[in-house]
Structures are given as C-alpha cells and as structure tokens.
C-alpha cells in the first residue's frame, strides 16, 4: 500500500512540476522573443533599413 501512495505522490508532483517547467523553458521565452521582435519591427518602420551609409572620402 505504501508503494502505491508514493507512486501517486510522484504522479501529482510530476503534474505540478511539468507545467511550471514548460512555462519557464518554452512559453515565457517565446513570448519574450515575440514582444522583442514586434518592438524591433515597429522601430524598423520609422528608420531606413540597415546602418546609415558613410560618405565617400
């Protein structure tokens, strides 16, 4: 009986830890990258693409 309780506790722990790890490793970094790309795209419309050209010497 004790073995079944430990297995059930481990299963509950897995279902508590797995979503947390998924949030921290997959979801939140992806959302951060999306926001960064959106911000970069908006800034890119206001300025010409690429670095400014240097005048010929």
C-alpha positions in Angstrom: 0.0 0.0 0.0 2.8 2.4 0.8 4.2 1.8 -2.7 1.0 3.0 -4.3 0.9 6.1 -2.2 4.5 7.0 -3.3 3.6 6.4 -6.9 0.5 8.6 -6.6 2.6 11.3 -4.8 5.2 11.2 -7.6 2.4 11.5 -10.3 1.0 14.5 -8.5 4.4 16.0 -8.3 5.0 15.4 -12.0 1.7 17.1 -12.9 2.7 20.1 -10.7 6.3 20.4 -12.0 5.8 19.7 -15.7 3.6 22.8 -16.4 5.9 25.0 -14.4 8.9 23.8 -16.4 7.0 24.2 -19.7 6.1 27.8 -18.8 9.7 28.7 -17.8 11.5 26.9 -20.6 9.1 27.1 -23.6 6.3 29.5 -23.2 7.7 32.6 -21.5 10.9 32.8 -23.5 8.9 32.5 -26.7 6.5 35.3 -25.6 9.5 37.5 -24.7 11.1 36.9 -28.1 7.8 37.7 -29.9 7.5 41.0 -28.0 11.1 41.9 -28.8 10.6 41.1 -32.5 7.4 43.2 -32.5 9.2 46.1 -30.9 12.0 45.8 -33.4 9.7 45.6 -36.4 7.9 48.8 -35.2 11.2 50.6 -34.8 12.3 49.4 -38.3 9.4 51.2 -40.0 10.5 54.5 -38.6 14.1 54.2 -39.8 15.7 53.1 -43.0 16.8 49.5 -43.2 20.5 48.9 -42.3 23.1 51.2 -40.9 23.5 54.7 -42.3 25.8 55.0 -45.3 29.2 56.6 -44.8 30.1 59.4 -47.1 32.9 58.7 -49.6 36.2 60.2 -48.6 
